């Protein structure tokens, strides 16, 4: 099975779950002084540094900013940074008096997807399913999409007019979201149970090893020369 590197590559619930667990599941390691430290791997680094620090180095390049933010969806900051990159592209196009509708439509779709659920649930929903939902401008509108700002909405109305309604993906697909929340909660409970079982299993093994070591008889003393001579 090919390892999924980013959320936008996930096609199944299991792929989304595996990616999330790989990022946030705590793993313990023994240090040189014998102590154990538990830590999560966290988001994948960019050239050896934290992704948001790396992004700040290239933030004036809209294409690079867009690509890096997309790799780190659906982290909350990644949604915002991808939207900022699209706005940079739109402003550049407007300044040059060229078309920008594709960028604006992508910004709307991005904001619509982000309105499905907050982080804690959305990262376990496969991108392939979420990205194919019917979240058209006329159906979901723009006023209730938190990722959008006043200028974004102004541009949308200029190009597309007034939508039929204003909603969110969470409302339009409420039943699907309820099922996703129930599934994620069940998965997390199973994972907690597995961690507890592993923890107590390791603890039980260590106790048994200590008991076994304590019950072993001490090695016989070696008899000195006087013991050999006098039978002592």
Secondary structure, 3 states (H helix, E strand, C coil): CCCCCCHHHCCCHHHHHHHHHHHHCCEEEECCCCCEEEECCCCCCECCECHHHHHHHCCCCHHHHHHHHHHCCCCHHHHHHHHHHHHHHHHHHHHCCCCCHHHHHHHHHHHHHHCCCCCCCHHHCCHHHHCCCCCCHHHHCCCCCCCCCHHHHHHHHHHHCCCCCCCCHHHHCHHHHHHHHHHHHHHHHHHHHHHHHHHHHHHHHHHHHHHHHHHCCCCCCCCCHHHHHHCC
